């Protein structure tokens, strides 16, 4: 298949998705499915292969997030109806002040995403964003965007997340240096894309808690008591600590070790959230004065908005998978690799092009890592240069998350944003992170 046809297919499909959603007001779920079909057909994929690719994309996305979104939704609603999110947000504001809350959210995201995937961490902490939004009356962007900036940076730049580990292995780079450079480059990028950019964009977007994420509290017990801030904080931290224990044990213990097997089981994100949900039903529900029937009803209703998020995110995963299977990303990567430019810039550019065309940051990192590993060959690069190349690839793979990325739709649905406003917030933030990180990498390279 000619590269120009593949690239044209991708541009036509993504353009159609935007047209259907923005101009024709079509539902995002339907628009994404149509876009995936158009891309596959124009790219010349056999019909059976195209349908199989769509099924694979749906299965892969649902397998990764469906249960987590469902359990996270239940836990979030328990935090809401019990007043736990309100208690925690009030404590946070009383401790650090309202003006510093965006900085606290950025640091929370930066730290939490070290052991936890971005989507899981966002789902776990979204109730805190909702609580701060209600408490302050400000746009939810004030708190959500700094959180997302911190999550995005750590997820892409700092091991033990899988992306940088895989690229470091491909380039034979030192993980310690990758982690050090990831923090050094990532923190300024998170600050500029988070609290700094938020001060500009948040006043221009009036975002509140989406109606479909609200719950009718009039049906619940008026005699319910508020949980303590310490209990709520413990419940929020519990799944994070379980997942961190799983990650740490995988690095330090043999896979046959009993403790590693136990931590691997309880630290799986699905198990960690299931345990947290069960505890929240008891501690935030029954012990706070709600009947078990009321807790059950809250959990059931929590699945309604979760279903919307799951389906739209699933459609984004389908579009991404069709783009990958059609060969669009590989075509862009190969074209860019044939040019002569500095290796660090080329590493960023290849990853950014693949990311933009097919949506998956992990695929973009692996594609760019494989190509750069073959291009480096016998060149004598220092350990620092190899580590910087890993960060350059990670920065490129963070570039411009948009409609072919399931994370775009996760943010869109949880914050209740329009597609244009999701571009102005999430897409803009990932672009800022990517460009700032590239500049930092080039500066460090000249100093070393």
C-alpha positions in Angstrom: 0.0 0.0 0.0 1.4 3.4 -1.0 2.3 5.7 1.9 0.3 8.6 0.5 -2.8 6.5 0.4 -2.4 5.4 4.0 -1.7 9.0 5.1 -4.7 10.2 3.1 -6.9 7.6 4.7 -5.9 8.7 8.2 -6.5 12.4 7.4 -9.8 11.7 5.8 -11.0 9.5 8.7 -10.0 11.9 11.4 -11.3 14.9 9.5 -14.7 13.1 9.1 -14.8 12.3 12.9 -14.3 16.0 13.7 -16.9 17.1 11.1 -19.5 14.6 12.4 -19.0 15.6 16.1 -18.4 19.4 15.8 -20.5 20.4 12.8 -23.2 17.7 12.5 -23.6 17.2 16.3 -23.3 13.4 15.9 -22.7 11.4 19.0 -19.0 10.7 19.5 -19.5 7.0 19.8 -21.1 6.7 16.4 -18.7 9.3 14.8 -15.7 7.3 15.9 -17.0 4.0 14.5 -17.8 5.7 11.2 -14.3 7.2 11.1 -12.7 3.9 11.8 -14.6 2.3 8.9 -13.7 5.0 6.5 -10.0 4.8 7.4 -9.9 1.1 6.9 -11.8 1.1 3.6 -9.7 4.0 2.1 -6.5 2.3 3.3 -7.5 -0.8 1.3 -7.9 -3.1 4.3 -9.9 -6.3 3.4 -13.4 -6.1 5.0 -12.8 -9.1 7.2 -9.5 -7.7 8.4 -11.1 -4.3 9.1 -13.9 -5.8 11.1 -11.5 -8.0 13.0 -9.3 -4.9 13.7 -12.4 -3.1 15.1 -13.3 -6.0 17.3 -9.7 -6.2 18.5 -9.6 -2.5 19.3 -12.9 -2.8 21.3 -11.7 -5.9 23.2 -8.3 -4.4 24.0 -9.8 -1.1 25.2 -12.6 -2.7 27.2 -10.3 -5.3 28.7 -8.0 -2.5 29.9 -10.5 -0.1 31.4 -14.1 -1.3 31.5 -13.9 -2.9 34.9 -11.7 -0.2 36.3 -14.1 2.5 35.1 -17.1 0.7 36.6 -15.4 0.1 40.0 -14.0 3.6 39.9 -17.4 5.0 39.3 -18.9 3.2 42.2 -16.1 4.3 44.5 -16.4 7.9 43.3 -20.2 7.9 43.9 -19.7 6.6 47.4 -17.2 9.5 48.0 -19.8 11.9 46.7 -22.9 10.8 48.6 -21.1 10.2 51.9 -19.6 13.7 51.7 -16.1 12.2 51.6 -15.1 14.2 48.6 -16.3 17.4 50.2 -14.5 16.7 53.4 -11.3 15.9 51.6 -11.4 19.0 49.4 -12.2 21.2 52.4 -9.2 19.8 54.3 -7.0 20.3 51.2 -8.0 23.9 50.8 -7.7 24.6 54.5 -4.2 23.1 54.5 -2.7 24.6 51.4 -5.1 27.4 50.4 -7.4 27.7 47.4 -4.8 29.4 45.2 -2.3 26.6 45.7 -4.8 23.8 45.0 -3.8 23.5 41.3 -0.2 23.0 42.3 -1.1 20.4 44.8 -3.2 18.6 42.1 -0.2 18.6 39.7 2.1 17.2 42.3 -0.4 14.6 43.3 -0.7 13.5 39.6 3.1 13.5 39.2 3.5 11.2 42.2 0.5 9.0 41.8 1.2 8.1 38.2 4.6 6.6 39.0 3.0 3.3 40.0 -0.4 3.8 38.5 -1.5 4.1 34.9 -2.8 7.5 33.8 -6.4 6.4 33.3 -6.6 4.5 36.6 -5.2 7.4 38.6 -7.5 9.9 36.9 -10.5 7.8 37.7 -9.4 7.4 41.3 -8.8 11.2 41.8 -11.7 12.7 39.7 -13.9 12.8 42.8 -11.4 15.2 44.4 -11.6 17.4 41.3 -15.4 17.4 41.6 -15.2 18.2 45.3 -12.9 21.1 44.8 -15.1 22.4 41.9 -18.2 22.4 44.1 -16.3 23.9 47.1 -14.8 26.8 45.2 -17.3 27.4 42.5 -14.5 27.6 39.9 -14.3 25.8 36.6 -13.2 22.2 37.0 -10.4 22.9 34.6 -8.6 24.8 37.5 -8.0 21.5 39.2 -8.4 18.8 36.5 -5.8 20.2 34.0 -2.9 20.4 36.5 -3.8 16.9 37.7 -3.7 15.6 34.1 -0.5 17.4 33.4 1.2 15.6 36.3 -0.3 12.3 35.3 0.7 12.6 31.7 4.3 13.5 32.4 5.1 10.7 34.8 3.2 8.2 32.8 5.4 8.9 29.7 8.8 9.9 31.2 9.5 8.1 34.4 10.0 4.3 34.9 8.6 1.9 36.0 5.8 2.8 33.6 6.0 0.4 30.6 6.7 2.9 27.9 10.1 4.3 29.0 11.2 0.9 30.3 10.5 -0.7 26.9 12.3 2.1 25.0 15.2 2.0 27.4 15.5 -1.7 26.7 15.5 -1.2 23.0 18.2 1.5 23.2 20.1 -0.3 26.0 19.9 2.9 28.1 20.5 3.1 31.8 17.1 3.1 33.7 18.5 5.2 36.5 19.6 8.0 34.1 16.2 7.7 32.3 14.4 8.2 35.6 16.7 11.1 36.6 16.3 12.9 33.3 12.6 12.1 33.3 12.1 14.0 36.5 14.4 16.8 35.5 12.7 17.3 32.1 9.1 16.3 33.2 8.7 18.6 36.2 9.1 21.9 34.3 6.9 20.5 31.5 4.2 19.6 34.0 4.3 23.0 35.6 4.0 24.9 32.3 1.2 22.6 31.0 -0.5 22.4 34.3 -0.8 25.3 36.7 0.7 27.9 34.3 -1.4 27.1 31.3 -4.4 26.5 33.5 -4.3 30.2 34.7 -4.7 31.2 31.0 -7.3 28.7 29.8 -9.5 27.9 32.9 -11.2 31.3 33.0 -12.2 30.9 29.4 -13.9 27.5 29.8 -16.9 27.3 32.2 -16.7 23.6 33.1 -18.5 22.1 36.1 -19.4 18.6 37.3 -21.3 16.9 34.4 -25.0 16.4 35.0 -24.6 12.7 34.3 -22.0 12.4 37.0 -24.4 13.9 39.6 -26.5 11.8 41.9 -29.9 12.7 43.5 -29.1 12.9 47.2 -32.7 13.7 48.1 -33.5 10.0 48.1 -30.8 9.2 50.6 -30.9 9.3 54.4 -30.9 12.8 55.8 -29.5 11.5 59.1 -26.3 10.2 57.5 -23.0 11.3 59.2 -20.0 12.7 57.4 -16.9 10.5 57.3 -13.6 11.7 58.7 -11.0 13.2 56.4 -8.5 10.6 57.6 -10.8 7.7 56.6 -11.4 9.2 53.2 -7.7 9.8 52.6 -6.9 6.2 53.6 -9.5 4.9 51.2 -8.1 7.1 48.3 -4.6 6.0 49.1 -5.4 2.3 49.6 -5.6 1.3 45.9 -2.6 3.4 45.1 -0.5 1.8 47.8 -1.6 -1.7 46.7 -0.6 -1.0 43.1 2.7 0.5 44.2 3.4 -2.6 46.3 2.8 -4.7 43.2 5.2 -2.6 41.1 7.9 -2.6 43.8 7.7 -6.3 44.4 8.1 -7.0 40.7 11.3 -5.0 40.7 12.8 -6.5 44.0 11.5 -10.0 44.4 11.7 -13.2 42.4 8.4 -14.1 40.6 8.1 -17.3 42.6 8.3 -15.4 45.9 5.1 -15.8 48.0 5.0 -12.1 48.9 5.4 -11.0 45.3 2.5 -13.3 44.2 0.3 -11.9 47.0 1.1 -8.3 46.1 0.7 -9.1 42.4 -2.8 -10.4 43.1 -4.0 -7.6 45.5 -2.0 -4.9 43.6 -3.6 -5.6 40.3 -5.6 -2.4 39.5 -8.9 -4.3 39.2 -8.4 -6.1 42.5 -7.2 -3.0 44.3 -10.3 -1.1 43.2 -12.6 -4.0 44.0 -11.2 -4.1 47.6 -11.5 -0.3 47.9 -15.1 -0.4 46.6 -16.1 -3.1 49.1 -14.6 -1.1 52.0 -16.3 2.1 50.8 -19.7 0.4 50.7 -19.2 -0.4 54.4 -17.2 2.6 55.7 -18.7 5.4 53.6 -22.1 3.8 53.3 -23.4 1.6 56.1 -21.3 3.1 58.9 -22.2 6.6 57.8 -26.0 5.9 58.2 -27.1 4.6 54.8 -29.0 1.3 54.5 -27.5 -1.5 52.4 -30.3 -1.0 49.9 -29.4 2.6 49.5 -25.7 1.7 49.0 -26.7 -0.9 46.4 -28.8 1.7 44.6 -26.0 4.2 44.5 -23.6 1.5 43.1 -26.2 0.6 40.4 -26.7 4.2 39.4 -23.0 4.8 39.3 -22.8 2.4 36.4 -25.0 4.5 34.2 -22.5 7.4 33.6 -19.7 4.8 33.6 -21.4 3.1 30.7 -21.2 6.3 28.6 -17.5 6.7 29.4 -16.8 3.1 28.6 -18.5 3.1 25.2 -17.0 6.4 23.9 -13.5 5.4 25.2 -14.0 2.0 23.5 -14.8 3.7 20.2 -11.6 5.7 20.5 -9.7 2.5 21.0 -11.4 1.0 17.9 -10.2 4.0 15.8 -6.7 3.7 17.2 -6.5 0.0 16.4 -7.6 0.5 12.8 -5.0 3.2 12.4 -2.3 0.8 13.7 -3.4 -2.2 11.7 -3.7 -0.2 8.5 0.0 0.7 8.7 -0.4 4.5 8.9 2.0 4.9 11.8 4.7 2.8 10.3 4.5 4.7 7.0 5.0 8.0 8.8 7.9 6.7 10.8 9.7 5.2 7.8 9.3 8.5 5.8 10.8 10.5 8.7 13.6 8.1 9.3 14.8 8.5 5.7 15.6 12.2 6.4 18.9 13.5 7.8 18.4 15.5 11.0 19.9 15.4 14.5 19.1 12.1 16.2 17.3 13.7 19.2 15.1 15.8 17.0 14.4 12.7 14.7 13.5 10.6 17.8 11.0 13.2 18.9 9.6 13.7 15.4 9.1 10.0 14.6 7.3 9.4 17.9 5.2 12.6 17.5 4.2 11.6 14.0 3.2 8.1 14.9 1.4 9.3 18.0 -0.6 11.9 16.0 -1.6 9.5 13.3 -2.6 6.4 15.3 -3.2 7.6 18.9 -1.3 5.2 21.1 1.6 6.6 23.0 3.0 3.2 23.7 2.9 2.2 20.1 4.6 5.5 19.2 7.3 4.9 21.7 8.0 1.4 20.6 7.9 2.3 16.9 10.3 5.2 17.4 12.5 3.2 19.8 12.8 0.3 17.2 13.7 2.7 14.4 16.2 4.7 16.4 17.8 1.6 17.7 18.4 0.4 14.1 19.7 3.9 13.0 22.1 4.3 15.9 23.9 1.1 14.9 27.6 1.3 16.0 27.6 5.0 16.8 29.3 5.6 20.1 26.7 7.4 22.2 27.2 8.1 25.9 24.9 6.7 28.5 23.5 10.2 29.1 22.8 10.6 25.3 21.0 7.3 25.2 18.9 8.2 28.2 18.1 11.6 26.7 17.0 9.8 23.5 14.5 7.8 25.6 13.1 11.0 27.0 12.9 12.6 23.5 10.9 9.6 22.3 8.6 9.8 25.3 8.1 13.5 24.7 7.2 12.9 21.1 4.8 10.1 22.1 3.0 12.6 24.4 2.3 15.1 21.6 -1.2 16.3 20.7 -3.5 13.6 22.1 -6.7 14.0 20.1 -9.7 12.0 18.8 -7.8 8.8 18.0 -6.6 8.5 21.6 -8.9 6.8 24.1 -7.5 9.1 26.8 -9.0 12.1 24.9 -12.5 10.7 25.3 -11.9 9.7 28.9 -11.1 13.3 29.8 -13.9 14.6 27.5 -16.6 12.5 29.3 -15.4 12.8 32.9 -15.1 16.6 32.6 -18.2 17.0 30.4 -16.4 19.1 27.8 -17.2 19.8 24.2 -14.7 18.4 21.6 -13.3 21.9 20.9 -12.8 22.6 24.6 -11.1 19.2 25.0 -8.7 20.3 22.3 -8.1 23.6 24.1 -7.4 21.9 27.4 -6.1 18.3 27.2 -4.7 18.4 23.6 -3.1 21.7 24.3 -1.6 20.5 27.6 -0.1 17.3 26.0 1.4 19.5 23.2 3.0 21.9 25.7 4.4 18.9 27.6 5.9 17.5 24.5 7.4 20.7 23.1 8.8 21.8 26.5 10.3 18.4 27.1 12.0 18.5 23.7 13.5 21.9 24.4 14.8 20.7 27.8 16.3 17.5 26.2 18.2 19.6 23.6 19.4 22.0 26.3 20.7 19.2 28.5 22.3 17.6 25.5 24.4 20.7 24.9 25.4 20.9 28.5 26.5 17.2 28.9 
